[in-house]
Amino acid sequence: MTRTAVIVDAVRSPMGKGRAPRDGRPGGALSSLHPAELLGQVLSALVNRTGINPGLVEDVVTGCVSQVSEQSGPIGRWAWLGAGLPEHVPSVTVHRACGSSQQAVDFAAQAVIAGAHDVVVACGVESMSRVPMFTSRMDADPFGPSTSRRYAPGLVPQGVSAELIAARFGLGRTELDDYSARSHERAAAADFSREIVPITLPDGSVVDTDETVRPSTTVEGLGELQPSFRSDEMSERFPEIGWHITPGNSSQLTDGAAAVLVMSEKRAADLGLRPRVRIHSFGLASDDPITMLTGPIPATEKVLKRTGLDIGAFDHVEVNEAFAPVPLAWTKHFGADAARVNPRGGAIALGHPLGASGARLMTSMINGLEETGGRYGLQTMCEAGGMANATVVERL
């Protein structure tokens, strides 16, 4: 008998402004909350909304990128226990860079389809205020001498990769800023109330809305920002770069968490739960680690081949807005309908809490499909080292 994985529900926290470690500014509303507490409240909300007996959960697969300091160890385990949920339920932490919690969803689905589990929670968390990006490197070399020699004169920051993509696909500054302003416009117009769960802070106050979206963003305002990654060294190495990437057309540093309840279709029926989407297919791919952020293109090509669907079949597409060139290059490559790509805004407006973003995108895509009555959704994310995930869901 063929086993099918479905998503019964998906929730997320509001997106809180992260602290930029170099300028010393305090973080936003969620920065006072330990990341295990943040994820724990989202897990509790998922259990309460579905009414499921949490003792039936067989694993909690948790995405997290900076697995150091307050996010070290099995953070999903500490979040689950801190939420007062059953001790016998285990957890594992996943690191596939920015796609960590998308991979958590895929791993959960794979376990269900294989018959290893019937009920799995896939989730993710990142407090970029309390555990700043790159904390895990601690001034150490993460690549090793052999990789460094292979890609001499050296791997580059992701922002430089975004510049290379912009140059390769002929994307100018105005086009990037126009896309970024539209991300804020779309997010401001979207209704996220069905997916956001309120978060209670240590002082008793409650946060229930995203604080990252700037409805007043304009192309003119973004145009005043200076490039973030320009350097003489990179200009000499890559003379084709136009230096267009700024804070305004990049994803925001953000604190957040999200969680998804994955089940076998039969178990959901037995429990009287109505699934929201069926997980149709998933795939992985990698591209070169210099351009790096083009991985969603081969990952998408893989799932298109696997499913037999064409790009026009997807009513809702989420291409993570790590930088504006990423979704623009993807859209141009596939000739996709731009109105269907990130129609509720993306990480430029909502933020990119690394380990939580995959589950956040899935949550927003499910709600977007339901709002429009669409059938198929595609989610894909660029990841460090040139990797990428792609996941296809079908609304039920």
N, C-alpha and C positions, 0 to 999 in steps of 0.2 A: 504494500500500500504506500503510495506517495505521500510524504509528509510535507506540509506547507507551513511556513512561518508567517505570522501576522503580527501587526502592532496594534495592541488594544488601546493604548493611550500614550501620550507624550507631553511632557511639561517642561517648563524652564523657569529660571529665575529672571527677574528684570536684569538688564545689562547695566552694570555700574562702571563709572569711569575709573580707569586704572591710574595708578601713580606712575609718572615718568621718573625713573630712578636718577636720571642725570640732573633734573632741575629741582628736585627736592620738594615739589609740591605734594600736598596730601592727596590721597586717593579720594574716590567718590563715596557714594552712600554705602556700598558694600565692603569698603576697605577695613571697617572695624570688625568684621566677622571672620573668624578662622575658616579656612576653606573646607575643613571637614564639617563644620557647622552649617556652612552654606549648602553644601551638597546634601547633608542630612535633612535639612528642611525640604529640599526638592524631592528627595526620596519619600519622605513622609507624605507629602502632598500627592505623589503618584499613587501610593498605596491607598490613601484616603479617597481619592477621586474614583478609583476603580472599584473599591470595596473588596479587593482581593485579600485573602488570608496571606499575610507576608511569609508565613511559614512554608508556603508552597514554592517560593522562589528557590531555585536550585543554584544560582550563581548570580553575582553582581559584577559585571564586567565594566571596569571604570577607566575612562581615558583621562590622562593627565600628562602634561609635557614636562614641566619643571618639577621633577620628582626628587626634590631636595627640601631641606628646612621643614616648614609646616606641611609640605606636600610630599614628604618622604614616606616610604613604607607603603602599605596597602591602604591608600587613603579611602577607597570605597568601603573597606572593612570598618575603619574608624567612623566614617560618616553613617553607615548602617547601624552600628552599635550606639553611636551618640544619639541617633534618632529613636532609640528605644525599641528597635526591631529585633527579631529573633536571633539569638546567638548562634544557632546551628547553621545559618545561611552563610556560605563563604563568599569571598570576593577576590578578584585578581585585577591588577593594574596594567593597562596597555599603553605603550608608547609607539605610535606611528606619527610622530610629530603633529602637525596641525590637524591631521585626520584621525587622531587617537580615538575620539568617541564615535566617529563614523565607523571606524574599524571595530569598536566595541559592539555597535549594532550589528555589523556583518558577522562578527564572531558569535553573537547570540543567535542570529538566524541560522548560521551553520550548525551550531549545536542542536538546535531544534530540528532542522531538516535531517540531520544525521541520526536523530533518535537518542542522543546523549542526554538531552534535557527536554522538558515540556514548558517550563516557565523560567525566563531569564530577564533580569533587569540590565539594560545597557545604559550607561550614564557617563558624564564627564564633568570636570571642574577645573577651573584655573582662577587663582587670585593673583593677578599680575601686579597688584599693589603690594601684597605681602611677600610674594616670591617673584621678584622681577625676572623678566626674560633674560636668559643666558646666565642666571645664577648658577646653574649646574656646571658650567664650564670652569668657573672660579679661576680664570686666567690660564687654564690648561688647554692643551691641544686635543680636540676631540677626534681628529681625523687619523692621526698616526702617520709615521714617515712615509710608508708605501703609497697611501692615498695621496698625500701631499706631493710626492714625486710624480705620480701618474698625472696629476692635474696641475703641474707646475706651469706658470709661476704662482698658482694658488687658487683655491676656491674663493668665491666672492660672497659678500653679503646679499641677502635676498633682495634688498632694494636695488642693487646693481643688476641682479637678474631681471627684475621688473623693467629696468631701463633697457636692457638688451631685448626684451620681448617687445617693448614699445617701438624700438628701432626696427626690429625684424618685421613687424606687422604694420609699420608706417603710421603709428599712433602719435599724434602731436599733443602738446600740452593742453590746448583748448578742448580737444576731444576727451582727454582724461578727466579734466576738471568738470566738463559738462556731464559726463557719466557720474561723477562723484556727487555733484549737486543733485542729480536725479535720484541717486540712492537715498539721500536724506529726504527728498520730496516723497518718494514712494513709502519709506518707512513712516514718515509723519502721517501719511494718509491711511496706513494699514491699521486694522483693529487687531491688536495682539492680546486682547483681554481673555480669550479662551485658552491661551497657551501659557500666560504668565501666572505664576503662583506667588503670593505675597511672601516676603521675607522679613522676619522680625530680627531687629538688631539688638545688641547687648543692652542698649539703653531703653529698650521697649518700643522704640519707634518702628514703623512698618514701611517698607519700600515695595511698591506694587507697579511701578512704571519704569520704562527705560529712561536713563538719563544721558544717553549718548547721542540721541537724535537731535539735529539742529535744523529745524524747519526753515530758518531764515538763510540757509546757506545759498550762496550765489556763485556763478562762474567767475564773476568779477572779483569777489572776495577771495576765492580760492587762488585766483591768478596772482595775488599779491604775496603768496607764500614762496619761500625760497626752497630750492632743491635740497634734499636731505642727504644725499649720498655722493655728491660731487667731490672728486679728489683729483689731484694732478696725476697720481699713479694710475687710477682707473681711466682717466681721460687719455693718457698715453697708450694704455693697453687696449682700450676699446674706443677708438676715435669716432665710431659711428653713433655713440650715445649722445642724445640731445639734452640730457639732464632735466627730466620732466617730473620726477617722482618727488612729491612733497608730503608733509603730514596730512594735507587735505585730500589727496587721492590715494591714501594708504589706509589700511584697517586700523582701528583704534585699539590702544591698550585698554583692556577691559577685565572686570571681575564678573564671573558668572558660572552657572551650573545648569545642567539639563539632564533629564532622565526619560527613558523609553521602556515600556513594558512589552516584551516580545514573548509570544506563546506559539505552541502548535495550534493550528486552526481547530483541531478536534478538542483540545483541552479548553480552549476559549468557549466552544459550544457547550461542553459539559458543564462549565461554570456559569453559563448563561451570560457571558460577556460578548458584546458586539465589537468585533475588530474594526478598526478604522481603515487600515490598508494591509495589503498582502505584499510581502517582500518578494519581488519578482525575480531579481537577479542582482549580482554584484560582480565587480571585477577590480583588479589591481594592475597598475602599470608603472613604469619608471621611464624617465627621460634623462638627458645628461645633467650632471649636477652643477654645471655652470649656468646654463639658461634656467634650469631647475623648475621653474614655475609653470612650464608647459605640460607637465605630467597629466593634467585632466584631459588633454586631447587624445593621447593613446589609450587612456583608461576608458574614455567614452567610446572610442572606436571598438574597444574590446567588448563592451556590453551591447553595443549595437549589433555586432556580429553574433554574439551569443543569443540575443533575444529575437533577432530578425526584425526589429523595429527600425524605422528611420527617424531622423531627428525631429521631423514634423509631428510624430506621434505623441510627443511630450507636451502636455498642457502646462506644466510648471517645471522649471529648471532652476536649480540652485548651484551656481558656480561660486565658490567662496571668494569674496572680494578681498583677498590678501592685499592686493594692489589693483588699481583700476585696469592695467593692461591685461590681467589674467582673464576676467570674464569677457573683455572686449576681443582679445585674441581668440578665445574659444568660440565666441559668437561668429566672428569673421571666418574662422576655419570651417565651421559647419554650415554656414549660411543660415543660422537659426533665427527665429523671430525674436528680435530684441525685447519685445513686449512680454515675452514669456520667461525671460532670463532675469532672475532675482526681482520678480514683480512686486515684492513687499520690502524692497531695500535689502541691503546686505551688510557685510562687516565694515564697510566704510562709514555707514550711518549707525549701525547697531553695535559694532565692536566685534573683536575677535579674541574671546577668552580661550585661547589655544586649545587646551584639552576638552573644553565644553562645546566648541564650535560645531563639531560634527553632529552631535545630538541636537544642538540648537537649530541647525539648518534643517534637520529632519523634522523637528517639531513644527517649524514655520512652514515647511513644504506640505505637510499633512493638512494643516489648517488652510493653506492656500488652495489646495486641491478641493477641499470640501466647500470653500466659499464660492468657487467658480464652477463646481460640478465637473472638474476635469477628471480624466481617468488615470493617465500615467504621469509619474513624476520622476525626474532624474536629479540626483545630487552628486556633485563631484568636487573634490578639493585638492589643491596643490599642497605638497608637503616637502619638508626639507630633503635635500639630496636628490630631488627630481622625482620623488614618488607621488602617487595619486591614487585615491579611491574613487570608485563610481558605484552608485547603488540605484537600482530602479525599483519603484513601488507602484502598486496599482490600487487605486481607491476602491473600497468595497461599499 
